[in-house]
Amino acid sequence: MKLVIAVFDSGVLPDFMAVLEELGLRRWTRWSDAHGAGERNTREGTPIWPGLNEVMLLVLPPEQVQPLVDRCHEVRRSFPLEPGMKFIVTDCEIL
């Protein structure tokens, strides 16, 4: 199994959830209002550093990872200004 950690701009959440539904991925855990600094900018939910992130965890069979990443990046490219979106994928074991 693979652990997918998706970190993305909170404005993308409805689109991200639509991708999960489209791909039939119904098991996930989400943290909202995550603060951070990355390639795009700092997000702290303040007037100086506006915006927040979402963090989503999914445990998937290996063959489901790339379709998720590809579809989410399609959505990302559909915005006039591409929002921040990164995926971290690693092996995992469910105990």
N, C-alpha and C positions, 0 to 999 in steps of 0.2 A: 504494500500500500504506500501511497504518497501523501505527505502532509503538504497542503498548499496554503501558504499565508499570502493573502492578497491585501495590499495597502493601497487605498485610493481616495481621491478627493470625495468628500461627502456629497457633493452635488451629483455625482455619478451613481449614487446608491439605487435610485429607481431603475436605471438601465442595467446595473449589475444584477439586481434581483430578477429582472426580466430574462437575462441570459441564463441564470440558474434555472428558472422555470422552463425556459426553452429547451435546455439540455437535460431536464428531469433530475436536477441535483437538488434534493430536498433536505439534506442533512448538512447543517453548517452551524457555526458559532460566530457571533459578530460583536465587536466592541465599537461603540459609537463615540464621537467627539474625541478622537485621539489627537494628541498634539505631537508635532515632530518637525524635523528639518530634513529636507532632501534635495534632490537635484533641481526641482522647480522653485521652491522657496520654503520659508518657515511657516508653519500653521499652528497658531496658538489660540485662535478664536478671539483675538483682541483687535481693536482698531488699527494698531500698528502692524500686527501679523494676523490678518483675517483668514478665515477658513479653518476647517477641521478635516480630519481624515476618518475613514472607516477602516477597520481591520477585520478581515473575514478569515476564519479557519475552515478548511474542508479536508476531509480524509477521503481520498479517491483511489480507485484502481489506476494503475499507470496509464492505461489507454484513454482515460477520461480527462487527463490533465491538459494535453495540448489543445483539444477542442475548446476547452474553457478559456485558456489563455488566448488562443487565436480569436475567438468570438469577442472576448472582452476588449482586445486591442482594436478590432473592427469598430466597436462602439466608441472607443476612445478617439479614434481618428475621425469619427463623424462630427465631433465638436469643432467649432471655429477656432478655439484655443484649446489644444489638447490638455486635458486635466492630468494631474499626476496619477500614475497607476503602476505598481510594481508587483511582481509575483516572486515569492521565495518557495522553492519546491525541494523537499528532502524526503528521504525514506523514513517510514515510521512503522511502528509495531503497536498494535492495539492489545492491551493486556486486560 
